[in-house]
């Protein structure tokens, strides 16, 4: 039945009414990437470990990753691929509802691209992965001196660009896997690259806020779009190549007209925090964006500066630590992005902590656990919670999905436990 539902949804792009401002809501954590297919279908990657596929603002969830999903990419209107903090790629068949896990990286997968023959992956293990679309063993291109953050194909899939925290953009011959040139050597790490092969340009964004456009082939500077806002976290090119969108760590979105590299719009999109992801609708008149909240915002470009901002200042993990008791501070800074205190896990990256004490680990009904906790005999008590954060989840429960998160101070752990005791206890109407 699931496959039938997927098949029915394939041809359904967002309706004409969606050309007005709207939001895609349902994720349980910040959205880290947005992809738009040629038909207008939207896919999202989230900190809640899920990929969302959206039709008429309704999501179909692709669950399979065991950690935050950083990137998603349409292979066609019938297939997706995603990459995550669990070091893996997953190919999703949107007709059958099936999936295939691609393993081999030794670090987070941060970006994806595809040609007719290959899927390329950028990883924080310092490599670029090349995965044959028809099946077979991957190859890993080595040479960067730091994490690889982005990739893009050119020359009909024969050439691959990669951008790295080592400050370089390099090209690789796909058939041999050998490095060809160093297109950019920058003094700071490079997070994003976008190219328009037909128009002959490549744009890149860096940790220090630099955003530049160079000519393909010569490396000649075409435009410096730097606005002294850092870091650059998102770049998106419209499908017609007429616009380039830039998102930064201070919550701004700039829309650039590529005809003359002038700024069309410059909008403070988030009240607090970064812009993680950007993508244009096929018309180039709508821009999808995501920041610290759990929604994707879709804004008409023509009225972008007049739109309501993302209201991100109330995120629990951004609360002023000086205005709360220590136990609450520990929870909000270290736990709140992944866990709720009330019944229901709300598609967060971790299960609800409601009624935590005395509960056997791995037993919240609406959450999918790692194999390490399925059937576990561990019971959550003050002692086991203390031990979890004393030595860290990966050591206390090897194989868990929980990120490595230690609380080294005994008093901090005690204050957190006291806070959890109070806030997770069922009220009379919940018992």
N, C-alpha and C positions, 0 to 999 in steps of 0.2 A: 504493500500500500504506500509505503514511504516513497518508493521509486515512482509510483504513479503521480503522487503529489509534486515531486520534483519535475517530472515531465510536463505536467500541466502548467507549471510556473515559468518554464523556460522562455516563452515568448512574450512575457508580460513585463514590459518596461514600466517605469513610473508614469502615471497618468498626466495629462496636460495640466491638470490643476496643480501638480507638483512643481510647476514652473514658478509658483509663489514660494515664499519662505516656508519651510517645513523642517521637521526633525524626524530622525529615525531613532526610536527609543526601544530599549529592551536589554542591551548589554548590562552586565553587572560590574564593569570596570571601564577605565578609560579606553577609547578606541585608538589603536596605534597605527592603523593603515586603512586606506579606502581604495578600492578598485572599481572602475566603471567599465562594463563591457560595451561592445560596439552597439548593442541593442538598447543600452541605457540601464541594464540591470546593475545593481550595486552590491558589492561584497565588502565586508568589514572584518578586520582582525582586532582582537581585544585582549586586554590584560586579564579578562575573565577566562582565558584559555579557549575561547570559542571563536569560530568564524560564523558571521551572519550573512545570509543571502536574502536580499530584500525584494519583495514584490508588493506594490501599493502600501508601502510603509509597514508591512508585516514580515517578520523575520522567519526564516527556516534555519535552524541552528545546525552547524556542522561541528560536532563534538568528537574529539579524538586526541588533541594535543594534551600534554600533561603539564604544561606551563604556559605563560603568557604568549599569545600569538602576536608576532611583530609585523608580519607582512602577508599580503594576499595578492594573487595575480590571476587574471582570467587567461586560460589557455585557449578557450573558445567560449561561446555561449553555453556549451555543454560540459565544460570542465574548468575546475579551479585548481590552483596549487597554493599552499600556505607554508610558512616557516615560523619557528617558534623558539622560545627559550629552552625547550627540551632537546635542542640540537637537531631536530628532525624536520623534514618536509612531509606534507601529506598531499597527495593528489586526490581530488574529489570528483567523482563522476556524478554530475548533476541530473542525469537521466535515471540511472539505476539506484542512486543513493549510496553506492559503494565507495570505498576509499582504499588507498595504497600508501603505506608509510615508507619513506625513503630515508634510510639511515646511513651515516658515514661521517658527518661533521662532528667535531669535538668542541664546539662552541655554539653560542646563539646564532640563529639564522635571522638576518636583518633585512634582506631585500631579495627580490626575485625578478627574473626576466625570462623571456622565451623566444626561440626562433622555431622554424619548422622542425628542426631536428633535436634541439636541446632545451632543457630548462637550466638556467644559470642561477646560482645561489651565492650570496655574499654572507660570510660568517665571521664572527668574532674569534674564530680559531686561526684567523689570518689567511684563510684560503678562499678560493672561488671554486664552487662545485659545478661540474658539468654533468647533467643527468640525461641520458638518451631518452627521448620521449617514447620511443618504441620499446623500451626495456633494455636491460643490461647494466653492467657495472658502471658506477660514476668515475669520473676523473677529477682530481683536485689540483688546481693551479696554485703553485706556491711561489712566493717572491716578495710579497708585501711584508713590511716590518711592523705591522700592527693589525688590529681588527679591520676587516673589510666591511664597509657600510652600504655600498650600492653597486649595481651592475646594470649594463645596458648593451644590447646587441647592435651591430651595424654591418654594412656591406653584405646584406642578405643572409646574415647569420654567420659569416666567415670571420668576423672580428668582434671581440668583446671588450668593452670598457669596464674598468673597476675603479672605485674610489675608496680610499682607506684613511684610517686614523693616522697613518704615517705621513699624511700630507700630500700623497701623490694620487694622480689618475694615470692608470697604465692601460695599454692595449695588449691584447693577447690574440694570437692566431688560434682559432678554435680547433683546426684540424691537428695541429701539433702540440698545442698547449704551451707554446713558448711565448715569452714576453717580447713585444715588438717595440714599443716606444713608451716613454714617460711624457704624457701630454701636459701634465701640470705637476709642478713641485712647489708646494705651498708650505709656509712655516708652521701651520696649524692643521689639525685633523680635518678631513673632508667628510661631511655627512651625506651629501646628496649630489647626484648628477642627473641631468636631463639633456637629451640631445634631439635635434631635429635634422636628420640626415639630408632630407630634401632641401631644406633652407640653408644647410651648411653651418650650423652652430651647435655649441655645447655650453650648457650653463652648469655651474657648480656652486654649492653652499658650504661654508666652513664653520668650525667651532668658534672662531674669532668674529663671526658675523659677516665676513666677506662673502659677497655674491657677485660672481663675474660671469661674463659670456665671452667665449672665444670662438674663433673660426676653426671649423674642422679642417684638418690637413695642414694648416700653417701654424695654428696656435695663436694667431694675431688677436689682440684684444678688440672686441666689438662693443662691450659695454661694461661699466662698473656700476652695479646696482646696490652697492653697500650702503646701508642706512644706520650704521653704528648700533645695531641691535643684535644680540647674540644669545645662543648659537643659532645658526640656520638649521631647522629640523625638517622642513618639508619643501619640496619643489614639485610643481605640476605643470605640464604643458597641455593646452587644450588640443583636442583631436584635430582641429584644423590648423594648428600651429600659430594661431593669431595671438594667443595670450600665454603668458607664463605667470604662475602664482607662486608666491614665496611666503612661508610661515616660519616664525622665529620663536625663540625661547621666552620672549616678553609678551607674547599674545597678539602680535600684529600679523595681518595678512596684507601683502601688497600684490596688486594685479598689474602686470606690465604688458603693454602693447608691443609685440615683437617687431612690428613694422619699423618703428623708430626707437624702440627701447625706452619709451616714455612711461611714466607711472599713471595708469588710469585711475586706480583706487589705492588708498592706503588707510586701513581700517583697524582700529583696536578691537579685535574680535573677541578676546577673552578678558574678563575683568581681572583675572589673575592666572598666572601660569602660562605654559607654552601652547603652541599649535603643533600637534604631533603629525597631522596628516591632512593632505589636500588632494582633491581630484575634481576635474571638470566633468560635467554631463556632456554627452555627445554634441549638443548644440553650442557649447562653450559659453552659453549665457547663464548657466547655473554652476555654482561652485560648492562642493561638499567640503566640510572641514570638521576636524575633531580636536579637542583639547583635553582638559583634566576632568570634565564631566563625562557621563556615560552615554551621551547622545551624539549623533552625527547631525550637524547643522547644514542645511542646504539654503544658500543665499543667492538671489538673483544678482548677477555682477553689476548690472546697471544701477541698482539702488543699494549696493553693499554698504556704503558709508552711512546710510540711513537706517540700517537694521539694528535690532536688539542684539546686545552682546551675549556671549556665553556667560552664564552666571556661575563662575567657578570659585568665587572667593569663600563660599561656605563649605568647601570640601573638608571633611573631618580631618584628614591628614595634613591640612594646611593651617589648622587652628593655631592661634598664638599659644605657645607652650607656657608662657608666663601667666596665663589667665585660667589655669586649671590645676587641680591636684596632680601629684606625680603619677599615681596609678592610671588616671584618665589620660595623662600626657603620654605614657608609655603605650597605651592601647591605640590612641589616635595616630601616633607617629609610626608605629610598627605593625599594627594589626588591622586598622579600620579599612584600609583599601581592599583587603581580601575577605573580611569576615563581618557579618551582621551580628548584633546582640539579640535580635528578635527572632521569632519563628520564621523559617524560610530562608534559604541561602541566597535568593534573589540573583541567581546566576553570577555570584561573585567567584573569585578565583579559589576561595576556600569555603568550607561548610559553615552554616550558622553555628554560633557558640551558645545559643539559647539552651538552657538546662544542661550546661557543660559538665558540671561536677557530678561524678558518679556514673557518667555515661561511658559506655565502651567505645573506643575509637573506631571510626569507620562505619558508623551506624546511622548517620543522618540520611533520611530517605531520598531527599531531592538533590543529592550531590554524588558525583562519580569520583570514587577514590582511586588512588594508585594501588597496585597489587600489594605494596608493602603494608597497607592498612586493611585490605579486605580480609575479613576473618581474624583480625588481630585480637589478642587477649588483653591489650593495653586498656586500662581504665583511667579516665582523666580525674585526677585528684590534685590537691595542692602540691603534693610531692612530685607527681609526674609532670605537671605543668612547669614546676620549678626546674626539674632536670632537663626538660625539653629546651628551655631557653638558656640554661647554664652551659650546656655543651653544644647546642645548636641542633636543629631538626635533622640535618643530614647525618649527624653522628648518632643521635638518639634513636631515629627511625630510618635506617639506611634504605634508600629507594623512594622516600616520600616525595610528593610534589611540592612540599613547603620549601620556600627559599631559605638559604642559609641566613639565619637571623638570631644572633646571640644577644642576650642581655647580661652583661658581665657583672653588674653590681647586684649583690644579694638583696640590698634594700629596694632597688628598682624592681626586681622580680617579685619581692613580697608585696610591694605596693600594687603592681599589676594584678597579682592573684587576688588581692583584697577587692580591687575594682571589679574584676571578673565575677567574683563571688556575689557581689551585690547586683551587678547589671545583668547577669545571665540567669538569675533565679526566676522561675516562673511566678507570675502574679496569680492571685486567686482565680481570676477569670481565664487563665491559661492552663490551669491544672486539670 
